[in-house]
Amino acid sequence: MEISSASVPVIRSSKSLHRAWSMYDWANSAYNLVITSTIFPAYYNAITTITRDGKTITDRVSFFGISVKNSSLFDYSIGGAYLVIALISPILSSIADYKGNKKRFMQLFCYIGAVSCCGLYFFNANTLELGIICSALAALGYCGSLVFYNAYLPEIAVEEDRDRVSAQGFAYGYVGSVILQIICFVFVLRPQWFGITDSSFPARLSFLLVGLWWAGFSQITFLKLPKGKPLVQKHEHSLLANGFYELQKVWKQVKSLPVLKRFLGAFFFYSMGVQTVMLAATLFGSKELKLDTQQLIGVILVIQLVAIAGAYIMAKLWQS
């Protein structure tokens, strides 16, 4: 038995449409590199840790009057954002399929994430709550938009093209994120070149640039992606009820496919493990391995460059 594909009518494959779809990876991957992996964790750790003579005096902060370890607060806030997405994305996806408006949902989450990144420009030691809320909303926007971004792949590419287009998207994401990362590193590592005297400004400027980059380049994607069509013209239930109704239909089909159930369960734990490593890597490297900022930057850039090569090689292999 196959899961119904009525909600994803495949249009004729178009390389220009594939490139436009891939440009969303170019747009939002800057968040994943700058905010998740490099500059934001280092900045967050620096402004929430009190040191003396190179030794940590305290790394506890007050969040709305609650004393908590800085790394724990960061991890719980991002974990909370992921939990919200895990709970609402199946319902929103069902509603999007039913109404044919997944492009609107993708835009909504994209702008939530981009605006939140811009909001991090105002994050400093005196605005901890704002910084945590914005970082959590940015994660929410990033993950939420990817749900609908990935759902477009079977609609814009025929089956034999999907692996190639997916690999192309990864490659675009790695290249775009590295370009903005290098721009941000110039400000962070060489602020004197620009006459910057505020030590917090380069990092905060980087967060602003990520938001503008994300919102700006995503317009290429939104201009080309099809709007989508509703499953039916006449709605028998309320919008929310129909979301649950569509989800129930898919769940019944999944239950009849034991191999797919095992795969989805395994992928869930695999994905959570990978995301945890990505989120905690920088703080772990700086706090436990005692790597300085330049060492962390070097390691992460090498990883990104290797990933670019790997993504392009996979794309070429699928074409051959």
N, C-alpha and C positions, 0 to 999 in steps of 0.2 A: 504493500500500500504506500502511495506517495502523498506527502503533504500537499494540499492544494496550492497551486501557484496562480490562482485567478487574480490575486491582488497585485501581482508583479508581472504585467504584460511586458515582454522583452521587446524593445524597439530595435531597429537596425543599428548594429554596432557602428559607432562613429569615433574616429581617433580624436577629433576635436572635442567631442563630449567626454571621452575618456580622460583627456588632458585636463579639462575643466573640473571633472570629478576629482582627479588626483591633486589639483591645486588646493583642495580643502585640507589635505594632509600637509601640504606646504604651509598653509596658513596656521593650522592649530598645533603643529608639532613644536613650534617655538615655545608654546606653553609647557609642553612636556619636558623640554630640555632646560629652559631658563628658570621656570617656576618650580617644576617638580624636582629636577636633578642637580642644578648648579647654584645659580646666584641667590635664589630665594632661600633655600635651606641654610646657606652660609651666612646670609644677611640676618635671617631669623635667629640663628644660633648666636651671632655676634651681639645683637641688641638685647637678647634675653639672658645672657650669661655675664656675670660679674667676675672678673679675673683680677689677680694681683701678682705681679712678678711671674706671669706666665702660668699661674696655678688658678684653678677654678675655685672661687669663693662660694658661689651659689648659682645654680641653674634653675631655680624655682621662680615661677612668675605668679602674679595674681590675675586671674581671669574672672571678671565680674565678682570679685571678692573671694574667689576660691583659689587657694594655693595649690599649685600643681607643677610638676617637672615640665620644663619647656618642650622636650622631645615627646613626652607623653601627650601633652596638649595638642601638638601638631599632628601626631599620629591619630589621635581620637577624632579630631576635627575632619581630617581627610577620610578616615574610616566611616564617619557619620554621613559624609556626602555620598560615598559609595553605597552605603546602605540605603539611602533615600533613592538613588538611581535604581538599585536592584529591586526595590519595592514598586516604584512607579513606572519603570520603563515597559514592563509587559503590558500594562493597561494602556499607556500612552501609545505604544506600538499598535495595539489592537484598534484603538480609536483612529489612529492615523491611517491604517489600512482600510478601515470601514469608511472613513470620510474622504480618503484620498488626499490628505493634506500633510504628509510627512515632511514636505519641504518647509512648511510653516513651523513645525516642531523643531526641525533642525536649525532654522534661523533663530528661533526663540532661545534655544540652549546656547547657540553660538554667541549671541549677543549678551546673554547672562555671563558667560565665561569671559568674553572680551572686556566688558564694562568692569567686571570684578578685578581683572588684571590691572586695568587703568586705576581702579580704586586703591590698589596696593601702593600707588605713588605716595599716598598720604599715610602710609604705615611707618611708624617709628616707635621708640620705646614708650611713648606716652599714649599711643593709640593701639595697644595690643589687641583689644577686642575687635577693632575695625580690621586689623590685619588678618586675624584668624577667620573672621566671617567672610572676608573677601577671598581668602585662599580656599576656603571650603566651597564657596559659590563658584569660584573658577573651576575647581575640580568637578563640581556638579555640571557646569556648562560643558566642560570638555567631554566627560563621559556620556552625558545625555545627547550631545550632538552626534557623537560617534555611532550611537544606536541607529539613528536614522540615516547617517552617511553610509554605513555598511549595508543598510537595507536597500540602498539604491543600486548596488552592484549587479544583482541579477536582473534589474530592470534596464540598465544601460548597456549591458554587454551580453552577447550570446555565450553559451556555455563554454565553448572552446577558447574564448578570449578572457574569461574571468580571472584565471590565475595570473595571466600576463598583466592585466589591468590592476589587479590587487598588488602585485609586486611593484608596478610602476608607481602606485600611490605611496607605498613605503619609501621608495627611492626619493620621490619628490619631498616627502616629509623630512627625511634625513638631511637632504641638501638645504632645504629652506630653513630648517632649524639651526644648522651649522652656520649659515650665512648671518642670521640675526645674532646668534650666540657670539660670533667673532666681533660683530659691531658692538655688542654690549660689553664684551671683555675689554675692548679698547678704552671705553669710558671707565670701567671698573679698575683696570690695572694701570692706566696712564691718565688719571684725571688732570694732572698738571699740564698736559698738552692743551687742554681746553679751559684752563684757568679755573678749574673747579676746586673750591676749598672745603665745601661741606662733604665730609666723608660718607654720608648716607645718600647723597644725591645720585651718584652713578648707579647704585643698585635700584633706587626708586625710579630713576629714568628708564632703566631696563624693563621694569614691570610695565611702565606706561607704553614703551615701544612694543612689547609683546601684545598688549591689548589692541593697539592700533594696527599692528601687522596682521593679527588674527582677523579682526573685523574687516580690514581693507582687502586682503587677498581672497577672503571668502566670497566677496562679491563676484569674482570671476566664476566661481562654482554656482552661486545662486542664479546668475544670469542664464546659465546654460542648462541646469537641471530641469527636467520636466516637472510640471506641477503635480501630476498624478490624478487618478480618477477614482471616485467612490465605488465601493463594491456593488452597491445597489442604489437605485434612484429613490425608492420609497423606504423610509426608516420605520421599522416596526416598534422600536423601543427608544428610550431616551439615549442620549449620547453616551453617558457613562455605562448604562446597562448594556448597550451594544458592544462597548469595549470589553466587558466581562464575557459577553456572549461569544465574541470572536476568539477570545483567549481560551474559553472552554472548548471550542471546536478544535483548536490547534492542540490543546492538551490531550484530548481524546485520541487524536491521530498519533501524537508522540508516544502515548502509552502502548500503542500497538506495534511500536518499533523498538524492541529491547536494545538493539545495538546503538541506536541514536540516543536512547536514554543513558546508557553507560558512557557514551562519548560526551554528552552534555554535562554529566556529573563530573567526569574526569577533567573536562576543560575548565569547569568552574573553579576547581581547586588549583589547577595549573595556573590559570589566569590570576587568581588571587595571590598565589605565591610570587609570580613575576612582578605584579604591581607592588607588592609589599617590598620586594628587593629594590625596585626602582625608587620608591618613595623614601625608604630608610637609608639608601646607600650613602648619600652625601653626609647626613648627620652621623652615620656609623663611621664613615671614613675620617671625619674630623674629630669626633669625640673619642672613639675607641682605638682607631689606628693612628691617631695623632698626625694625620696628613695636613699639611698647610694648604692654603687656597690654591697656589700655583700647581702643586702636585695633583690636587683634585681636578683642576681644570685640564691638566695634561692627560690624565687617565680618561676622563669623560670624552675629550675630543678624539682621542685614539679610538675609543669604542664607537663613536659616531662615524668616524671615517671608515672603519671596518664595516659598519652596518650599511653605509652607502654603497660600498663595493659589493657586499653580499646581495643587497636588494637589486642592483642593476644586473648582476650575474644571473640571479633567479629570473628576472624579467626576460633576459636574452635567451635563457634556456627554454622558457616556455614558448618563445617565438620560434625556436628551431624545431 
